[in-house]
């Protein structure tokens, strides 16, 4: 387990049944792990987009007398050498630069999490062993799923992209399971479609092991995932940015390749065929 502030906060929340509003607060705290010990309950409420009483109830749900007691604990959780990141974005930065800086912070948090590679390595083994490998992603997450499936198909013998919902989605999950699939990879990003949550519940009931890349360990899909690896999205623009989930998907590809003995041979074969066909302009 990484010893980062974000990782220590994750441990604080584990084992607690949190409401959707409380998960939202927890998600906000993880994203602002170094900053949150210095925030008032009103400031935290504003950042999370909830009411101040919700922050108080959240602290009580974690077993504290109130938010002041939680904040005192948080100041112990965050290493003393870690300074508050309040004001870390230069006031001269415009809103576009701030969005980029926020994504850089998300990537830093991802790097800290990957200091403990065991979850990614386990995911890679699960994905490599599944024949076929269904890859699910709807709405905002469809591009993440499509990108993963595109590259995975170069090294995995049977990748099945599930990027359309509707009544046929359970049918396609069933078809993959009958063909021998043992795992399903899901990309889940906000706003989380109910259909994705339902699809994951169905996949697990069908006997598939669900590996999920989500924006938070507290996302609605968490309850239906056997292995969830979080990567935060940026929220500073009108539409969320997902650099960290995309990069995590590539990391999972690398881990999956490690579990496929013929991955390098497949890549070399593709390069030869691409050259023969004149596929690329270079």
Secondary structure by P-SEA (a helix, b strand, c coil): ccccaaaaaaaaaccccccaaaaaaaaaaaaaccccccccaaaaaaaacccaaaaaaaaaaaccccaaaaaaaaaaacccccccccccccccccaaaaaaaaaaaaaaaaaaaaccaaaaaaaaaaaaacccbbbbbcccaaaaaaaaaaaaaacccbbbbccccccaaaaaaaaaaaacccbbbbbbcccccaaaaaaaaaaaaabbbbbbbcccccccccccccbbbbbbbbccccccccaaaaaaaaaaaaaaaaaccaaaaaaaaaaaaaaaaccccc
